[in-house]
Amino acid sequence: MIKFYYHPSPNPAKIALFLEESGLDYELMPVDTRKGEQFDPEYLKINPNAKTPAIVDTDTGATVFDSTAILLYLADKTGQFLPEDNAVVRAEMLSWLMLVGTGIGPYAGQAVHFKHFAPEKLDYAINRYDFEARRHWGLIDAHLADRKYMCGDTYTIVDMAVWGWAGPVPFVLGENAWDEFPNAKRLFDEISARPAAQRAGELKQKHAFKTEMDEDARRHMFPQNKAS
Ligand SMILES: N[C@@H](CCC(=O)N[C@@H](CS)C(=O)NCC(=O)O)C(=O)O
């Protein structure tokens, strides 16, 4: 059984989708990051990085944090949602998986931070992260121009990683941002229509997560401001 440490946000969404697609038995373990639960000492033993998602696999005793590592772990465990088993395709899968984990996620996160949450509107920071988030989505979109899924004809963990960050695209890049990325939007719509994606989206209703980004939530989420 998988204990799934979850908050309704983009990186945990990737894992919610995998768990729902695979049919693995899992228990939802809510971590309300707007209440600071990511810093609970018990949770820090599972994820020292104080972020969601994380999993504990009670079958094997493995603890895994970071959504990319979790996707790879679960795909290896089940043998599901992996592309054709050869070195060339595996290399392609790893390259795009890392691009989502190290490019799309962090730049989108910083774009949201400086546009929506930073106490000062810093044009330089807004411009940089908007540019980089947009540039990364442009890479995904171009890659999908002549293939159905990120690894060709097979729906894999790379598509799940892309899907996790696709939902917030209008919030990150603006209301009409999808017009710039029609191929990525096609993939997003196709995955969102899958029953597993719908169930993954409904997980947020299984716990009363705090939704307000008030002063207290900002202190937990942006601890660099604590002293000021
Ligand atoms: N590289 C990590 C990033 C995890 C991450 O930033 N998670 C966000 C939700 S998408 C979080 O827990 N934020 C709470 C916080 O920053 O305190 C991953 O891919 O899992």
The ligand as a Gaussian input file, in Angstrom:
#p B3LYP/6-31G(d) Opt

LIG

0 1
 N       10.866000      19.302000      -6.841000
 C        9.740000      19.042000      -6.006000
 C        8.991000      20.351000      -5.748000
 C        7.853000      20.155000      -4.773000
 C        7.061000      21.438000      -4.546000
 O        7.552000      22.544000      -4.766000
 N        5.832000      21.236000      -4.061000
 C        4.948000      22.342000      -3.763000
 C        3.546000      22.014000      -4.282000
 S        3.547000      21.981000      -6.071000
 C        4.872000      22.531000      -2.253000
 O        4.790000      21.582000      -1.516000
 N        4.886000      23.790000      -1.806000
 C        4.788000      24.104000      -0.405000
 C        5.869000      25.034000       0.058000
 O        6.637000      25.538000      -0.789000
 O        5.956000      25.270000       1.258000
 C        8.807000      18.005000      -6.673000
 O        8.812000      17.915000      -7.908000
 O        8.116000      17.271000      -5.948000

